[in-house]
Amino acid sequence: MDDKRVKEVTYHRQYATERVVHLGDGTAESHHRMRDAREQAAPYPDELFTACDVRD
């Protein structure tokens, strides 16, 4: 991956991390919503690492 893409991915990862922490550390309501969202999304990250037969 070239340097520009690495910087872009790094930026977005950092921004997303900050937003999750910000919302999780906010009000009781925002904490509850972030926890619920995390629990709903929990089954899906494994799909990122599953091979599939996609062809060009």
mmCIF entry with sequence, helices, sheets and N, C-alpha, C, O atoms, coordinates in Angstrom:
data_MODEL
# 
_entry.id   MODEL 
# 
_entity.id                         1 
_entity.type                       polymer 
_entity.pdbx_number_of_molecules   1 
# 
_entity_poly.entity_id                      1 
_entity_poly.type                           'polypeptide(L)' 
_entity_poly.nstd_linkage                   no 
_entity_poly.nstd_monomer                   no 
_entity_poly.pdbx_seq_one_letter_code       MDDKRVKEVTYHRQYATERVVHLGDGTAESHHRMRDAREQAAPYPDELFTACDVRD 
_entity_poly.pdbx_seq_one_letter_code_can   MDDKRVKEVTYHRQYATERVVHLGDGTAESHHRMRDAREQAAPYPDELFTACDVRD 
_entity_poly.pdbx_strand_id                 A 
# 
loop_
_entity_poly_seq.entity_id 
_entity_poly_seq.num 
_entity_poly_seq.mon_id 
_entity_poly_seq.hetero 
1 1  MET n 
1 2  ASP n 
1 3  ASP n 
1 4  LYS n 
1 5  ARG n 
1 6  VAL n 
1 7  LYS n 
1 8  GLU n 
1 9  VAL n 
1 10 THR n 
1 11 TYR n 
1 12 HIS n 
1 13 ARG n 
1 14 GLN n 
1 15 TYR n 
1 16 ALA n 
1 17 THR n 
1 18 GLU n 
1 19 ARG n 
1 20 VAL n 
1 21 VAL n 
1 22 HIS n 
1 23 LEU n 
1 24 GLY n 
1 25 ASP n 
1 26 GLY n 
1 27 THR n 
1 28 ALA n 
1 29 GLU n 
1 30 SER n 
1 31 HIS n 
1 32 HIS n 
1 33 ARG n 
1 34 MET n 
1 35 ARG n 
1 36 ASP n 
1 37 ALA n 
1 38 ARG n 
1 39 GLU n 
1 40 GLN n 
1 41 ALA n 
1 42 ALA n 
1 43 PRO n 
1 44 TYR n 
1 45 PRO n 
1 46 ASP n 
1 47 GLU n 
1 48 LEU n 
1 49 PHE n 
1 50 THR n 
1 51 ALA n 
1 52 CYS n 
1 53 ASP n 
1 54 VAL n 
1 55 ARG n 
1 56 ASP n 
# 
_struct_asym.id          A 
_struct_asym.entity_id   1 
# 
loop_
_struct_conf.conf_type_id 
_struct_conf.id 
_struct_conf.pdbx_PDB_helix_id 
_struct_conf.beg_label_comp_id 
_struct_conf.beg_label_asym_id 
_struct_conf.beg_label_seq_id 
_struct_conf.pdbx_beg_PDB_ins_code 
_struct_conf.end_label_comp_id 
_struct_conf.end_label_asym_id 
_struct_conf.end_label_seq_id 
_struct_conf.pdbx_end_PDB_ins_code 
_struct_conf.beg_auth_comp_id 
_struct_conf.beg_auth_asym_id 
_struct_conf.beg_auth_seq_id 
_struct_conf.end_auth_comp_id 
_struct_conf.end_auth_asym_id 
_struct_conf.end_auth_seq_id 
_struct_conf.pdbx_PDB_helix_class 
_struct_conf.details 
_struct_conf.pdbx_PDB_helix_length 
HELX_P HELX_P1 AA1 ASP A 3  ? GLY A 24 ? ASP A 3  GLY A 24 1 ? 22 
HELX_P HELX_P2 AA2 ALA A 28 ? ALA A 41 ? ALA A 28 ALA A 41 1 ? 14 
HELX_P HELX_P3 AA3 PRO A 45 ? PHE A 49 ? PRO A 45 PHE A 49 5 ? 5  
# 
_struct_conf_type.id          HELX_P 
_struct_conf_type.criteria    ? 
_struct_conf_type.reference   ? 
# 
loop_
_atom_site.group_PDB 
_atom_site.id 
_atom_site.type_symbol 
_atom_site.label_atom_id 
_atom_site.label_alt_id 
_atom_site.label_comp_id 
_atom_site.label_asym_id 
_atom_site.label_entity_id 
_atom_site.label_seq_id 
_atom_site.pdbx_PDB_ins_code 
_atom_site.Cartn_x 
_atom_site.Cartn_y 
_atom_site.Cartn_z 
_atom_site.occupancy 
_atom_site.B_iso_or_equiv 
_atom_site.pdbx_formal_charge 
_atom_site.auth_seq_id 
_atom_site.auth_comp_id 
_atom_site.auth_asym_id 
_atom_site.auth_atom_id 
_atom_site.pdbx_PDB_model_num 
ATOM 1   N N  . MET A 1 1  ? 0.856   -1.174  0.000   1.00 0.00 ? 1  MET A N  1 
ATOM 2   C CA . MET A 1 1  ? 0.000   0.000   0.000   1.00 0.00 ? 1  MET A CA 1 
ATOM 3   C C  . MET A 1 1  ? 0.901   1.236   0.000   1.00 0.00 ? 1  MET A C  1 
ATOM 4   O O  . MET A 1 1  ? 1.901   1.290   0.716   1.00 0.00 ? 1  MET A O  1 
ATOM 5   N N  . ASP A 1 2  ? 0.538   2.207   -0.799  1.00 0.00 ? 2  ASP A N  1 
ATOM 6   C CA . ASP A 1 2  ? 1.387   3.389   -0.845  1.00 0.00 ? 2  ASP A CA 1 
ATOM 7   C C  . ASP A 1 2  ? 1.167   4.268   0.385   1.00 0.00 ? 2  ASP A C  1 
ATOM 8   O O  . ASP A 1 2  ? 0.203   4.098   1.131   1.00 0.00 ? 2  ASP A O  1 
ATOM 9   N N  . ASP A 1 3  ? 2.073   5.195   0.568   1.00 0.00 ? 3  ASP A N  1 
ATOM 10  C CA . ASP A 1 3  ? 2.105   6.038   1.761   1.00 0.00 ? 3  ASP A CA 1 
ATOM 11  C C  . ASP A 1 3  ? 0.810   6.830   1.953   1.00 0.00 ? 3  ASP A C  1 
ATOM 12  O O  . ASP A 1 3  ? 0.331   6.973   3.078   1.00 0.00 ? 3  ASP A O  1 
ATOM 13  N N  . LYS A 1 4  ? 0.246   7.340   0.865   1.00 0.00 ? 4  LYS A N  1 
ATOM 14  C CA . LYS A 1 4  ? -0.980  8.145   0.962   1.00 0.00 ? 4  LYS A CA 1 
ATOM 15  C C  . LYS A 1 4  ? -2.138  7.316   1.511   1.00 0.00 ? 4  LYS A C  1 
ATOM 16  O O  . LYS A 1 4  ? -2.903  7.792   2.351   1.00 0.00 ? 4  LYS A O  1 
ATOM 17  N N  . ARG A 1 5  ? -2.267  6.087   1.042   1.00 0.00 ? 5  ARG A N  1 
ATOM 18  C CA . ARG A 1 5  ? -3.353  5.229   1.527   1.00 0.00 ? 5  ARG A CA 1 
ATOM 19  C C  . ARG A 1 5  ? -3.153  4.839   2.979   1.00 0.00 ? 5  ARG A C  1 
ATOM 20  O O  . ARG A 1 5  ? -4.117  4.761   3.740   1.00 0.00 ? 5  ARG A O  1 
ATOM 21  N N  . VAL A 1 6  ? -1.920  4.594   3.368   1.00 0.00 ? 6  VAL A N  1 
ATOM 22  C CA . VAL A 1 6  ? -1.633  4.259   4.763   1.00 0.00 ? 6  VAL A CA 1 
ATOM 23  C C  . VAL A 1 6  ? -2.024  5.427   5.666   1.00 0.00 ? 6  VAL A C  1 
ATOM 24  O O  . VAL A 1 6  ? -2.634  5.224   6.716   1.00 0.00 ? 6  VAL A O  1 
ATOM 25  N N  . LYS A 1 7  ? -1.678  6.634   5.264   1.00 0.00 ? 7  LYS A N  1 
ATOM 26  C CA . LYS A 1 7  ? -2.031  7.820   6.045   1.00 0.00 ? 7  LYS A CA 1 
ATOM 27  C C  . LYS A 1 7  ? -3.540  7.986   6.137   1.00 0.00 ? 7  LYS A C  1 
ATOM 28  O O  . LYS A 1 7  ? -4.066  8.344   7.191   1.00 0.00 ? 7  LYS A O  1 
ATOM 29  N N  . GLU A 1 8  ? -4.240  7.725   5.027   1.00 0.00 ? 8  GLU A N  1 
ATOM 30  C CA . GLU A 1 8  ? -5.694  7.863   4.997   1.00 0.00 ? 8  GLU A CA 1 
ATOM 31  C C  . GLU A 1 8  ? -6.359  6.852   5.918   1.00 0.00 ? 8  GLU A C  1 
ATOM 32  O O  . GLU A 1 8  ? -7.257  7.205   6.682   1.00 0.00 ? 8  GLU A O  1 
ATOM 33  N N  . VAL A 1 9  ? -5.930  5.609   5.852   1.00 0.00 ? 9  VAL A N  1 
ATOM 34  C CA . VAL A 1 9  ? -6.495  4.570   6.717   1.00 0.00 ? 9  VAL A CA 1 
ATOM 35  C C  . VAL A 1 9  ? -6.191  4.887   8.180   1.00 0.00 ? 9  VAL A C  1 
ATOM 36  O O  . VAL A 1 9  ? -7.054  4.728   9.042   1.00 0.00 ? 9  VAL A O  1 
ATOM 37  N N  . THR A 1 10 ? -4.993  5.326   8.455   1.00 0.00 ? 10 THR A N  1 
ATOM 38  C CA . THR A 1 10 ? -4.605  5.680   9.821   1.00 0.00 ? 10 THR A CA 1 
ATOM 39  C C  . THR A 1 10 ? -5.477  6.813   10.357  1.00 0.00 ? 10 THR A C  1 
ATOM 40  O O  . THR A 1 10 ? -5.935  6.762   11.498  1.00 0.00 ? 10 THR A O  1 
ATOM 41  N N  . TYR A 1 11 ? -5.704  7.832   9.534   1.00 0.00 ? 11 TYR A N  1 
ATOM 42  C CA . TYR A 1 11 ? -6.546  8.953   9.931   1.00 0.00 ? 11 TYR A CA 1 
ATOM 43  C C  . TYR A 1 11 ? -7.961  8.490   10.273  1.00 0.00 ? 11 TYR A C  1 
ATOM 44  O O  . TYR A 1 11 ? -8.501  8.858   11.316  1.00 0.00 ? 11 TYR A O  1 
ATOM 45  N N  . HIS A 1 12 ? -8.559  7.691   9.401   1.00 0.00 ? 12 HIS A N  1 
ATOM 46  C CA . HIS A 1 12 ? -9.937  7.251   9.622   1.00 0.00 ? 12 HIS A CA 1 
ATOM 47  C C  . HIS A 1 12 ? -10.059 6.326   10.826  1.00 0.00 ? 12 HIS A C  1 
ATOM 48  O O  . HIS A 1 12 ? -11.043 6.384   11.563  1.00 0.00 ? 12 HIS A O  1 
ATOM 49  N N  . ARG A 1 13 ? -9.067  5.481   11.023  1.00 0.00 ? 13 ARG A N  1 
ATOM 50  C CA . ARG A 1 13 ? -9.076  4.609   12.203  1.00 0.00 ? 13 ARG A CA 1 
ATOM 51  C C  . ARG A 1 13 ? -9.000  5.441   13.481  1.00 0.00 ? 13 ARG A C  1 
ATOM 52  O O  . ARG A 1 13 ? -9.727  5.176   14.438  1.00 0.00 ? 13 ARG A O  1 
ATOM 53  N N  . GLN A 1 14 ? -8.138  6.430   13.501  1.00 0.00 ? 14 GLN A N  1 
ATOM 54  C CA . GLN A 1 14 ? -7.992  7.287   14.677  1.00 0.00 ? 14 GLN A CA 1 
ATOM 55  C C  . GLN A 1 14 ? -9.266  8.083   14.937  1.00 0.00 ? 14 GLN A C  1 
ATOM 56  O O  . GLN A 1 14 ? -9.709  8.196   16.080  1.00 0.00 ? 14 GLN A O  1 
ATOM 57  N N  . TYR A 1 15 ? -9.857  8.637   13.873  1.00 0.00 ? 15 TYR A N  1 
ATOM 58  C CA . TYR A 1 15 ? -11.092 9.414   14.015  1.00 0.00 ? 15 TYR A CA 1 
ATOM 59  C C  . TYR A 1 15 ? -12.211 8.534   14.568  1.00 0.00 ? 15 TYR A C  1 
ATOM 60  O O  . TYR A 1 15 ? -12.927 8.937   15.486  1.00 0.00 ? 15 TYR A O  1 
ATOM 61  N N  . ALA A 1 16 ? -12.361 7.336   14.010  1.00 0.00 ? 16 ALA A N  1 
ATOM 62  C CA . ALA A 1 16 ? -13.413 6.425   14.478  1.00 0.00 ? 16 ALA A CA 1 
ATOM 63  C C  . ALA A 1 16 ? -13.193 6.050   15.941  1.00 0.00 ? 16 ALA A C  1 
ATOM 64  O O  . ALA A 1 16 ? -14.143 5.988   16.721  1.00 0.00 ? 16 ALA A O  1 
ATOM 65  N N  . THR A 1 17 ? -11.943 5.801   16.308  1.00 0.00 ? 17 THR A N  1 
ATOM 66  C CA . THR A 1 17 ? -11.626 5.458   17.698  1.00 0.00 ? 17 THR A CA 1 
ATOM 67  C C  . THR A 1 17 ? -12.012 6.595   18.635  1.00 0.00 ? 17 THR A C  1 
ATOM 68  O O  . THR A 1 17 ? -12.620 6.362   19.680  1.00 0.00 ? 17 THR A O  1 
ATOM 69  N N  . GLU A 1 18 ? -11.664 7.816   18.269  1.00 0.00 ? 18 GLU A N  1 
ATOM 70  C CA . GLU A 1 18 ? -11.993 8.971   19.109  1.00 0.00 ? 18 GLU A CA 1 
ATOM 71  C C  . GLU A 1 18 ? -13.503 9.153   19.260  1.00 0.00 ? 18 GLU A C  1 
ATOM 72  O O  . GLU A 1 18 ? -13.987 9.476   20.345  1.00 0.00 ? 18 GLU A O  1 
ATOM 73  N N  . ARG A 1 19 ? -14.249 8.945   18.166  1.00 0.00 ? 19 ARG A N  1 
ATOM 74  C CA . ARG A 1 19 ? -15.710 9.103   18.219  1.00 0.00 ? 19 ARG A CA 1 
ATOM 75  C C  . ARG A 1 19 ? -16.340 8.057   19.127  1.00 0.00 ? 19 ARG A C  1 
ATOM 76  O O  . ARG A 1 19 ? -17.236 8.369   19.912  1.00 0.00 ? 19 ARG A O  1 
ATOM 77  N N  . VAL A 1 20 ? -15.873 6.818   19.022  1.00 0.00 ? 20 VAL A N  1 
ATOM 78  C CA . VAL A 1 20 ? -16.419 5.742   19.860  1.00 0.00 ? 20 VAL A CA 1 
ATOM 79  C C  . VAL A 1 20 ? -16.141 6.040   21.330  1.00 0.00 ? 20 VAL A C  1 
ATOM 80  O O  . VAL A 1 20 ? -17.031 5.898   22.168  1.00 0.00 ? 20 VAL A O  1 
ATOM 81  N N  . VAL A 1 21 ? -14.926 6.447   21.647  1.00 0.00 ? 21 VAL A N  1 
ATOM 82  C CA . VAL A 1 21 ? -14.591 6.779   23.036  1.00 0.00 ? 21 VAL A CA 1 
ATOM 83  C C  . VAL A 1 21 ? -15.423 7.963   23.510  1.00 0.00 ? 21 VAL A C  1 
ATOM 84  O O  . VAL A 1 21 ? -15.959 7.944   24.618  1.00 0.00 ? 21 VAL A O  1 
ATOM 85  N N  . HIS A 1 22 ? -15.532 8.990   22.677  1.00 0.00 ? 22 HIS A N  1 
ATOM 86  C CA . HIS A 1 22 ? -16.307 10.178  23.033  1.00 0.00 ? 22 HIS A CA 1 
ATOM 87  C C  . HIS A 1 22 ? -17.760 9.824   23.346  1.00 0.00 ? 22 HIS A C  1 
ATOM 88  O O  . HIS A 1 22 ? -18.302 10.257  24.363  1.00 0.00 ? 22 HIS A O  1 
ATOM 89  N N  . LEU A 1 23 ? -18.382 9.043   22.478  1.00 0.00 ? 23 LEU A N  1 
ATOM 90  C CA . LEU A 1 23 ? -19.784 8.676   22.684  1.00 0.00 ? 23 LEU A CA 1 
ATOM 91  C C  . LEU A 1 23 ? -19.943 7.721   23.863  1.00 0.00 ? 23 LEU A C  1 
ATOM 92  O O  . LEU A 1 23 ? -20.911 7.823   24.617  1.00 0.00 ? 23 LEU A O  1 
ATOM 93  N N  . GLY A 1 24 ? -19.006 6.801   24.027  1.00 0.00 ? 24 GLY A N  1 
ATOM 94  C CA . GLY A 1 24 ? -19.080 5.864   25.149  1.00 0.00 ? 24 GLY A CA 1 
ATOM 95  C C  . GLY A 1 24 ? -18.857 6.525   26.491  1.00 0.00 ? 24 GLY A C  1 
ATOM 96  O O  . GLY A 1 24 ? -19.372 6.056   27.506  1.00 0.00 ? 24 GLY A O  1 
ATOM 97  N N  . ASP A 1 25 ? -18.094 7.610   26.512  1.00 0.00 ? 25 ASP A N  1 
ATOM 98  C CA . ASP A 1 25 ? -17.808 8.321   27.761  1.00 0.00 ? 25 ASP A CA 1 
ATOM 99  C C  . ASP A 1 25 ? -18.753 9.495   28.005  1.00 0.00 ? 25 ASP A C  1 
ATOM 100 O O  . ASP A 1 25 ? -18.587 10.228  28.980  1.00 0.00 ? 25 ASP A O  1 
ATOM 101 N N  . GLY A 1 26 ? -19.736 9.679   27.135  1.00 0.00 ? 26 GLY A N  1 
ATOM 102 C CA . GLY A 1 26 ? -20.657 10.810  27.259  1.00 0.00 ? 26 GLY A CA 1 
ATOM 103 C C  . GLY A 1 26 ? -21.712 10.560  28.318  1.00 0.00 ? 26 GLY A C  1 
ATOM 104 O O  . GLY A 1 26 ? -21.409 10.142  29.436  1.00 0.00 ? 26 GLY A O  1 
ATOM 105 N N  . THR A 1 27 ? -22.930 10.817  27.957  1.00 0.00 ? 27 THR A N  1 
ATOM 106 C CA . THR A 1 27 ? -24.041 10.634  28.895  1.00 0.00 ? 27 THR A CA 1 
ATOM 107 C C  . THR A 1 27 ? -24.334 9.148   29.064  1.00 0.00 ? 27 THR A C  1 
ATOM 108 O O  . THR A 1 27 ? -23.830 8.316   28.310  1.00 0.00 ? 27 THR A O  1 
ATOM 109 N N  . ALA A 1 28 ? -25.147 8.825   30.053  1.00 0.00 ? 28 ALA A N  1 
ATOM 110 C CA . ALA A 1 28 ? -25.566 7.439   30.257  1.00 0.00 ? 28 ALA A CA 1 
ATOM 111 C C  . ALA A 1 28 ? -26.281 6.926   29.007  1.00 0.00 ? 28 ALA A C  1 
ATOM 112 O O  . ALA A 1 28 ? -26.124 5.763   28.634  1.00 0.00 ? 28 ALA A O  1 
ATOM 113 N N  . GLU A 1 29 ? -27.065 7.791   28.361  1.00 0.00 ? 29 GLU A N  1 
ATOM 114 C CA . GLU A 1 29 ? -27.792 7.400   27.151  1.00 0.00 ? 29 GLU A CA 1 
ATOM 115 C C  . GLU A 1 29 ? -26.837 7.071   26.008  1.00 0.00 ? 29 GLU A C  1 
ATOM 116 O O  . GLU A 1 29 ? -27.018 6.062   25.326  1.00 0.00 ? 29 GLU A O  1 
ATOM 117 N N  . SER A 1 30 ? -25.816 7.911   25.788  1.00 0.00 ? 30 SER A N  1 
ATOM 118 C CA . SER A 1 30 ? -24.878 7.638   24.690  1.00 0.00 ? 30 SER A CA 1 
ATOM 119 C C  . SER A 1 30 ? -24.070 6.374   24.981  1.00 0.00 ? 30 SER A C  1 
ATOM 120 O O  . SER A 1 30 ? -23.778 5.601   24.069  1.00 0.00 ? 30 SER A O  1 
ATOM 121 N N  . HIS A 1 31 ? -23.709 6.161   26.240  1.00 0.00 ? 31 HIS A N  1 
ATOM 122 C CA . HIS A 1 31 ? -22.990 4.944   26.620  1.00 0.00 ? 31 HIS A CA 1 
ATOM 123 C C  . HIS A 1 31 ? -23.852 3.714   26.323  1.00 0.00 ? 31 HIS A C  1 
ATOM 124 O O  . HIS A 1 31 ? -23.364 2.734   25.760  1.00 0.00 ? 31 HIS A O  1 
ATOM 125 N N  . HIS A 1 32 ? -25.109 3.765   26.697  1.00 0.00 ? 32 HIS A N  1 
ATOM 126 C CA . HIS A 1 32 ? -26.051 2.668   26.464  1.00 0.00 ? 32 HIS A CA 1 
ATOM 127 C C  . HIS A 1 32 ? -26.193 2.394   24.960  1.00 0.00 ? 32 HIS A C  1 
ATOM 128 O O  . HIS A 1 32 ? -26.190 1.239   24.533  1.00 0.00 ? 32 HIS A O  1 
ATOM 129 N N  . ARG A 1 33 ? -26.315 3.445   24.175  1.00 0.00 ? 33 ARG A N  1 
ATOM 130 C CA . ARG A 1 33 ? -26.469 3.279   22.722  1.00 0.00 ? 33 ARG A CA 1 
ATOM 131 C C  . ARG A 1 33 ? -25.212 2.689   22.083  1.00 0.00 ? 33 ARG A C  1 
ATOM 132 O O  . ARG A 1 33 ? -25.310 1.841   21.197  1.00 0.00 ? 33 ARG A O  1 
ATOM 133 N N  . MET A 1 34 ? -24.042 3.127   22.521  1.00 0.00 ? 34 MET A N  1 
ATOM 134 C CA . MET A 1 34 ? -22.801 2.577   21.978  1.00 0.00 ? 34 MET A CA 1 
ATOM 135 C C  . MET A 1 34 ? -22.663 1.106   22.360  1.00 0.00 ? 34 MET A C  1 
ATOM 136 O O  . MET A 1 34 ? -22.246 0.291   21.536  1.00 0.00 ? 34 MET A O  1 
ATOM 137 N N  . ARG A 1 35 ? -23.007 0.760   23.588  1.00 0.00 ? 35 ARG A N  1 
ATOM 138 C CA . ARG A 1 35 ? -22.943 -0.637  24.005  1.00 0.00 ? 35 ARG A CA 1 
ATOM 139 C C  . ARG A 1 35 ? -23.888 -1.493  23.168  1.00 0.00 ? 35 ARG A C  1 
ATOM 140 O O  . ARG A 1 35 ? -23.515 -2.577  22.720  1.00 0.00 ? 35 ARG A O  1 
ATOM 141 N N  . ASP A 1 36 ? -25.112 -1.009  22.955  1.00 0.00 ? 36 ASP A N  1 
ATOM 142 C CA . ASP A 1 36 ? -26.083 -1.746  22.145  1.00 0.00 ? 36 ASP A CA 1 
ATOM 143 C C  . ASP A 1 36 ? -25.590 -1.909  20.701  1.00 0.00 ? 36 ASP A C  1 
ATOM 144 O O  . ASP A 1 36 ? -25.731 -2.981  20.114  1.00 0.00 ? 36 ASP A O  1 
ATOM 145 N N  . ALA A 1 37 ? -25.019 -0.852  20.138  1.00 0.00 ? 37 ALA A N  1 
ATOM 146 C CA . ALA A 1 37 ? -24.512 -0.918  18.767  1.00 0.00 ? 37 ALA A CA 1 
ATOM 147 C C  . ALA A 1 37 ? -23.377 -1.929  18.662  1.00 0.00 ? 37 ALA A C  1 
ATOM 148 O O  . ALA A 1 37 ? -23.312 -2.700  17.704  1.00 0.00 ? 37 ALA A O  1 
ATOM 149 N N  . ARG A 1 38 ? -22.492 -1.925  19.641  1.00 0.00 ? 38 ARG A N  1 
ATOM 150 C CA . ARG A 1 38 ? -21.386 -2.885  19.641  1.00 0.00 ? 38 ARG A CA 1 
ATOM 151 C C  . ARG A 1 38 ? -21.907 -4.316  19.714  1.00 0.00 ? 38 ARG A C  1 
ATOM 152 O O  . ARG A 1 38 ? -21.412 -5.194  19.008  1.00 0.00 ? 38 ARG A O  1 
ATOM 153 N N  . GLU A 1 39 ? -22.893 -4.550  20.555  1.00 0.00 ? 39 GLU A N  1 
ATOM 154 C CA . GLU A 1 39 ? -23.462 -5.890  20.680  1.00 0.00 ? 39 GLU A CA 1 
ATOM 155 C C  . GLU A 1 39 ? -24.164 -6.326  19.395  1.00 0.00 ? 39 GLU A C  1 
ATOM 156 O O  . GLU A 1 39 ? -24.103 -7.498  19.023  1.00 0.00 ? 39 GLU A O  1 
ATOM 157 N N  . GLN A 1 40 ? -24.829 -5.394  18.717  1.00 0.00 ? 40 GLN A N  1 
ATOM 158 C CA . GLN A 1 40 ? -25.501 -5.736  17.464  1.00 0.00 ? 40 GLN A CA 1 
ATOM 159 C C  . GLN A 1 40 ? -24.499 -6.039  16.350  1.00 0.00 ? 40 GLN A C  1 
ATOM 160 O O  . GLN A 1 40 ? -24.762 -6.878  15.490  1.00 0.00 ? 40 GLN A O  1 
ATOM 161 N N  . ALA A 1 41 ? -23.360 -5.363  16.364  1.00 0.00 ? 41 ALA A N  1 
ATOM 162 C CA . ALA A 1 41 ? -22.355 -5.543  15.320  1.00 0.00 ? 41 ALA A CA 1 
ATOM 163 C C  . ALA A 1 41 ? -21.400 -6.701  15.612  1.00 0.00 ? 41 ALA A C  1 
ATOM 164 O O  . ALA A 1 41 ? -20.641 -7.109  14.733  1.00 0.00 ? 41 ALA A O  1 
ATOM 165 N N  . ALA A 1 42 ? -21.428 -7.227  16.814  1.00 0.00 ? 42 ALA A N  1 
ATOM 166 C CA . ALA A 1 42 ? -20.472 -8.251  17.236  1.00 0.00 ? 42 ALA A CA 1 
ATOM 167 C C  . ALA A 1 42 ? -20.360 -9.451  16.300  1.00 0.00 ? 42 ALA A C  1 
ATOM 168 O O  . ALA A 1 42 ? -19.248 -9.943  16.110  1.00 0.00 ? 42 ALA A O  1 
ATOM 169 N N  . PRO A 1 43 ? -21.442 -9.953  15.703  1.00 0.00 ? 43 PRO A N  1 
ATOM 170 C CA . PRO A 1 43 ? -21.299 -11.128 14.836  1.00 0.00 ? 43 PRO A CA 1 
ATOM 171 C C  . PRO A 1 43 ? -20.585 -10.856 13.507  1.00 0.00 ? 43 PRO A C  1 
ATOM 172 O O  . PRO A 1 43 ? -20.155 -11.809 12.858  1.00 0.00 ? 43 PRO A O  1 
ATOM 173 N N  . TYR A 1 44 ? -20.445 -9.626  13.087  1.00 0.00 ? 44 TYR A N  1 
ATOM 174 C CA . TYR A 1 44 ? -19.999 -9.321  11.734  1.00 0.00 ? 44 TYR A CA 1 
ATOM 175 C C  . TYR A 1 44 ? -18.499 -9.152  11.501  1.00 0.00 ? 44 TYR A C  1 
ATOM 176 O O  . TYR A 1 44 ? -18.065 -9.406  10.378  1.00 0.00 ? 44 TYR A O  1 
ATOM 177 N N  . PRO A 1 45 ? -17.677 -8.748  12.455  1.00 0.00 ? 45 PRO A N  1 
ATOM 178 C CA . PRO A 1 45 ? -16.254 -8.546  12.144  1.00 0.00 ? 45 PRO A CA 1 
ATOM 179 C C  . PRO A 1 45 ? -15.546 -9.779  11.588  1.00 0.00 ? 45 PRO A C  1 
ATOM 180 O O  . PRO A 1 45 ? -14.605 -9.642  10.807  1.00 0.00 ? 45 PRO A O  1 
ATOM 181 N N  . ASP A 1 46 ? -15.978 -10.974 11.973  1.00 0.00 ? 46 ASP A N  1 
ATOM 182 C CA . ASP A 1 46 ? -15.337 -12.176 11.448  1.00 0.00 ? 46 ASP A CA 1 
ATOM 183 C C  . ASP A 1 46 ? -15.447 -12.251 9.932   1.00 0.00 ? 46 ASP A C  1 
ATOM 184 O O  . ASP A 1 46 ? -14.591 -12.854 9.284   1.00 0.00 ? 46 ASP A O  1 
ATOM 185 N N  . GLU A 1 47 ? -16.480 -11.654 9.358   1.00 0.00 ? 47 GLU A N  1 
ATOM 186 C CA . GLU A 1 47 ? -16.650 -11.663 7.907   1.00 0.00 ? 47 GLU A CA 1 
ATOM 187 C C  . GLU A 1 47 ? -15.510 -10.933 7.196   1.00 0.00 ? 47 GLU A C  1 
ATOM 188 O O  . GLU A 1 47 ? -15.221 -11.217 6.034   1.00 0.00 ? 47 GLU A O  1 
ATOM 189 N N  . LEU A 1 48 ? -14.870 -10.005 7.880   1.00 0.00 ? 48 LEU A N  1 
ATOM 190 C CA . LEU A 1 48 ? -13.750 -9.272  7.280   1.00 0.00 ? 48 LEU A CA 1 
ATOM 191 C C  . LEU A 1 48 ? -12.585 -10.199 6.982   1.00 0.00 ? 48 LEU A C  1 
ATOM 192 O O  . LEU A 1 48 ? -11.778 -9.913  6.097   1.00 0.00 ? 48 LEU A O  1 
ATOM 193 N N  . PHE A 1 49 ? -12.484 -11.315 7.714   1.00 0.00 ? 49 PHE A N  1 
ATOM 194 C CA . PHE A 1 49 ? -11.348 -12.193 7.590   1.00 0.00 ? 49 PHE A CA 1 
ATOM 195 C C  . PHE A 1 49 ? -11.698 -13.547 6.969   1.00 0.00 ? 49 PHE A C  1 
ATOM 196 O O  . PHE A 1 49 ? -10.925 -14.500 7.065   1.00 0.00 ? 49 PHE A O  1 
ATOM 197 N N  . THR A 1 50 ? -12.863 -13.621 6.336   1.00 0.00 ? 50 THR A N  1 
ATOM 198 C CA . THR A 1 50 ? -13.304 -14.849 5.696   1.00 0.00 ? 50 THR A CA 1 
ATOM 199 C C  . THR A 1 50 ? -13.057 -14.752 4.195   1.00 0.00 ? 50 THR A C  1 
ATOM 200 O O  . THR A 1 50 ? -13.489 -13.802 3.542   1.00 0.00 ? 50 THR A O  1 
ATOM 201 N N  . ALA A 1 51 ? -12.359 -15.744 3.659   1.00 0.00 ? 51 ALA A N  1 
ATOM 202 C CA . ALA A 1 51 ? -12.080 -15.763 2.219   1.00 0.00 ? 51 ALA A CA 1 
ATOM 203 C C  . ALA A 1 51 ? -13.360 -16.066 1.444   1.00 0.00 ? 51 ALA A C  1 
ATOM 204 O O  . ALA A 1 51 ? -14.232 -16.788 1.927   1.00 0.00 ? 51 ALA A O  1 
ATOM 205 N N  . CYS A 1 52 ? -13.461 -15.515 0.256   1.00 0.00 ? 52 CYS A N  1 
ATOM 206 C CA . CYS A 1 52 ? -14.596 -15.791 -0.605  1.00 0.00 ? 52 CYS A CA 1 
ATOM 207 C C  . CYS A 1 52 ? -14.103 -15.921 -2.047  1.00 0.00 ? 52 CYS A C  1 
ATOM 208 O O  . CYS A 1 52 ? -12.963 -15.574 -2.355  1.00 0.00 ? 52 CYS A O  1 
ATOM 209 N N  . ASP A 1 53 ? -14.970 -16.420 -2.920  1.00 0.00 ? 53 ASP A N  1 
ATOM 210 C CA . ASP A 1 53 ? -14.607 -16.658 -4.319  1.00 0.00 ? 53 ASP A CA 1 
ATOM 211 C C  . ASP A 1 53 ? -14.983 -15.492 -5.217  1.00 0.00 ? 53 ASP A C  1 
ATOM 212 O O  . ASP A 1 53 ? -15.698 -15.675 -6.202  1.00 0.00 ? 53 ASP A O  1 
ATOM 213 N N  . VAL A 1 54 ? -14.517 -14.315 -4.894  1.00 0.00 ? 54 VAL A N  1 
ATOM 214 C CA . VAL A 1 54 ? -14.785 -13.142 -5.717  1.00 0.00 ? 54 VAL A CA 1 
ATOM 215 C C  . VAL A 1 54 ? -13.718 -13.084 -6.802  1.00 0.00 ? 54 VAL A C  1 
ATOM 216 O O  . VAL A 1 54 ? -12.525 -13.229 -6.535  1.00 0.00 ? 54 VAL A O  1 
ATOM 217 N N  . ARG A 1 55 ? -14.167 -12.873 -8.012  1.00 0.00 ? 55 ARG A N  1 
ATOM 218 C CA . ARG A 1 55 ? -13.222 -12.808 -9.138  1.00 0.00 ? 55 ARG A CA 1 
ATOM 219 C C  . ARG A 1 55 ? -13.318 -11.431 -9.800  1.00 0.00 ? 55 ARG A C  1 
ATOM 220 O O  . ARG A 1 55 ? -14.365 -10.784 -9.777  1.00 0.00 ? 55 ARG A O  1 
ATOM 221 N N  . ASP A 1 56 ? -12.208 -11.006 -10.384 1.00 0.00 ? 56 ASP A N  1 
ATOM 222 C CA . ASP A 1 56 ? -12.176 -9.707  -11.089 1.00 0.00 ? 56 ASP A CA 1 
ATOM 223 C C  . ASP A 1 56 ? -13.039 -9.723  -12.317 1.00 0.00 ? 56 ASP A C  1 
ATOM 224 O O  . ASP A 1 56 ? -13.126 -8.719  -13.023 1.00 0.00 ? 56 ASP A O  1 
# 
